[in-house]
Amino acid sequence: MTVTYLKRGKPEAERAEDDAKVRGAVEAALADIGARGDAAVREMAEKFDGYSRDSYRLTEAEIEEIIAKVSPREMADIRFAQEQVRHFAQAQRDSMKDIEVETLPGVILGHKNIPVQSVGCYVPGGKFPMVASAHMSVATASVAGVPRIIAATPPFKGEPNPGVIAAMHLGGAHEIYVLGGIQAIGAMALGTQTIDPVHMLVGPGNAFVAEAKRQLFGRVGIDLFAGPTETMVIADESAADAELCATDLLGQAEHGYNSPCVLLTNSEKLAKDTLAEVERLLQILPTAETARKSWEDYGEVIVCDTYEEMLAVADDFASEHVQVMTDRDDWFLEHMTCYGALFLGPRTNVANGDKVIGTNHTLPTKKAGRYTGGLWVGKYLKTHSYQKILTDEAATLVGEYGSRLCILEGFVGHAEQCNVRVRRYGGVNVPYGEGAPYREAAE
């Protein structure tokens, strides 16, 4: 395989060192919240958010007052975006059916899709008020039928952001807290004297939020590991130019200082032109300070000889967002297996998916796309199986097989659970501690 890097980002060893520092800080913070509850949460909110109030939960009156600051045009835009997310989430929910089948005469098996009973939705907002993240987590949980939805977001410039609060409220949040970072994640998952813990955490966030979710997984469920945003642009000269490529790379690099952005192409000319265009755009982009740091430390430009090589590199990266602009976009759709979400063709872009088009923007990062997709309505549903036997004949048949298979594994007590049914419903005498006899008629 011929793969040429025209630009590389920070070495993996340095990235791992950064991750280790985050792990230690998060572990200590969560332990403090677990031990001291509200007091620890308050200290962290004052230290990291610069925000203090008697209760971090907004009252209904406060919510109404804050939402009143949102202009009619902005409210219409929020409603439009939320409708798109709800429509797609409802279509996904409708595809998930409860089932019940008779696998043998008198043997009924089935499953039910049951909503998680309480969810904590984190909506980032310290640097940019992530209005769209409220649609993705809160509204989707509402479509799933979650009976208790709480939402937390940090203050923006010292106060709750009206657009974010409006989106949370319209999305169906039952409780809204003005808390950010580890303190929000820890309070929702562990509970405090004033906040009841939830069963599941969802939503994207910075490295500290993602690590807090990772450490809490098991105690609560999580949607996925959705850390700092990642983007990959797969392009050739037939469908893309340097302006499109550079814009799509920097459009995600502005998220934070550690947002990987990768150009993957089979054209050295397009690669070099994009490098130059990135530098031009960084001179005029209002968020250039952040975007430049991400580009310098995490930006990469990779040139391959063939589309097959581009596919292999893309699947190895398993990037969160993959923008495909080639003469064979559907070929990548058919063959790619590891990614967060695909954005196909030059008319499509990641910002559409982030804000309005209807697919969910909470997506796997750090190669998690190898084993999971993004947040969707199904993440809020638990598929639980059940079984029932309706006839004596079925109880005897299944019991005999079960008895012998339990003895095969040495589980005598298990076998007796089967044997007592064989004796009671089939009239077959099975000595305690032995497997049921083999009967030709049962075959």
C-alpha positions, 0 to 999 in steps of 0.5 A: 500500500502506498500512503503518503502523509503530506501533513501529520498531527501530534504523535500518538504518544503525546495524545496518550499522555494527554488522555492520562492527565484527563483520566486522573483529573476525572477520577478524583472529581467523580470520587469527590462528587460521590463523597460530598454530593452537592457541595462538591458539585457547587465547588466545581461549578464555581471553579470551572463554570464561574457560576453559582446559584442556590439551586442549579435546577431552573424553575418553570418560571425561570425557564419561561423567562429565559425562553422569552429572550429567544426571537420568533425567528430563532424559535422557528428555526429551533422548531424546524430543526427539532421536527426533522430530528423527531421525524427521523427518530420516529421512523427509526422507532417504528422500525423496531417491533415487539415480536412474539413467535411460536417456535414449537407447538405450545412454546411462545418466545418474544421480546419487548422494547422498553424505554430506559426509565431515566436519562441524563442528557448533557448539552455542551455549551461553555465555548459554543452554545450547542443548541442542536445537541438538545434536539439530538439527546432530549427530543430523541429520548422523548420519541423513545418514551423515556419517562424521566429526562433531565438535561444539563448544560454549562452557562454561556458567558455567565448565564443560561443560554436561551437557545439551548434552554428553549431547545431542551424545553421544547425537546421534552426535558422534565428537569433542566440544570445549569451545570457543565463538565464533570460536575454535570455528568457526575451529579446526574449519574451518581446523584446528590442530596438534591438530584436523583441519579439517572439510569443512563447518560447521553450526549457529546462533550469535551475530553473530560465529559467523555472520560467521565462517561467512560469511568461511570459506564457500568454504574449507569449506561451510556450512549457511546464514547462521544468526545472531541469532534473528528472529521475526515474528508475523502475527496478526488478532483472529479467532485471536490476542490480545495475550497470545499475540502478546506472549508469542511476541515476547518468547519469542524476544527473550530470545535476545540483545540483537539479536534482531528481533521483529516483529508484523504485523497488520491490527488497530490494536487488537491492535497497541496491546494487544500493545504494552501487554502486552509492557510488562506481561510485561517487568515479570515476565519473568526474562530481561527484561534481554535481551528488553527490549534486543532489543525496544527496538532491534529490535522493530517493530509494523506495521499493514496494511489487507489480508492481501495487504499483510501477505503482501507485508511478510512476504515482504520481511522473510523472517523466520527464524520466522513465527508465523501466527495468522489466519483463513486460516493455510493461505492464508499457507502457500500463498502465502508464499515467503520465510521460515525456518519457518512455525508455523501456528495458535495451538496451534503456537509457535516454542518447539516448533520450537526444542526438540522437535517435530521440524523443524530449528531452524537457520534462515536469518536476515537475509533469507537465506530468500529463497534458502535453507531451513533446515538439514535432512538434505539439507544434509549430502548432495552430489548427484553425477551420473555418465554412461556410454555402453554401445554403439558406436551411442550413442557415435557419435550423442552424439559427432557432436552433441558434436563439432559443438557444440564447434566452434560454441563454438570448442573444438577440443580439446573437439571432438576428445574427441568425434571420436576416439570417432566415429572409433573406434566409428562408423568415421566419418572426422572430420578433426582440428580439424573438426566431425563431418559431419551425417548424416540417419540420426542425426536 
